[in-house]
Amino acid sequence: MIKSFLKRYGLLIVFFIVFSVVAISSFNYVQTQEKKLPIYSPSMVSDELVEEDLRYVKKYHRIGDFSLLNQNGNNVTQEDYKNKIYVADFFFTTCPDICPIMTGNMLYLQENLKDTNVMLASFSVTPKIDTVEVLKEYSTLKGVDDTRWNLMTGDKKQIYDLARKSYLVAKAIPDGKNHGMIHTENFVLVDRDKRIRGYYDGTNIEDMDKLLDDIQILIKSHENS
């Protein structure tokens, strides 16, 4: 009876055993494969957030150099973020709607990243209003850790160029004078090589948790590189 059964169905049984082993192995391989984050270029971002001369750039995009003052009156440049993973956003202290939420979520990141070397960077889009003194008062009120989070002010054109040509997160005001722009709620994840690795809704706490997960992926990828 058993011999007859094996003779009839033996090959089918072997096939299912082999198929199961291969399927399980493939599943485990996919599960254990290192996750990778995309590298963003201007061509991958909405045209309204990018200066026209950059819209078709498909690779080699890097965050440009900058020199601005932080809440302590210290000069901050790209060197302060050299070889660091960091999260950047654009805001202004008198913003009544999305900025308080964004700042709250930056504080959430600050708390959850305190055991890492990841830094934060916030650029004011109203630098004439957001002086060093104003930023200092704001940062103290909000509980900003100024050893890892710079709130920056300075030349408006430089900040405009950072928003539109580097981080790709601001809409230009039509016919706006003096480099007018409308900042978005986007948080930008930047890697150690000054490349953009992700965009996140700075008003959405679920996106903050995804950002934290992606930061861990980025940390591991840097460790293995």
ABEGO torsion letter per residue (X at the ends): XAAAAAAAAAAAAAAAAAAAAAAAAAAAAAAABBBBBBBBBAAABBAAABBAAAAABABGBBBBBBBBBBAAGBBBBAAAABGBBBBBBBBBAABABAAAAAAAAAAAAAAAAAABABBBBBBBABAAABBAAAAAAAAAAAGBBAAABBBBBEBAAAAAAAAAAAAGABBBBBGBBGGBBBBBABBBBBBAAGBBABBBBAABAAAAAAAAAAAAAAAAAAAAX
